[in-house]
């Protein structure tokens, strides 16, 4: 379930920037 964490972090980064 580490993939979800990574995907969430990437999504947040994209949304943030």
PyMOL commands that set and color helices and strands:
alter all, ss='L'
color gray80, all
select helices_A, chain A and resi 2-16
alter helices_A, ss='H'
color red, helices_A
deselect
rebuild
show_as cartoon
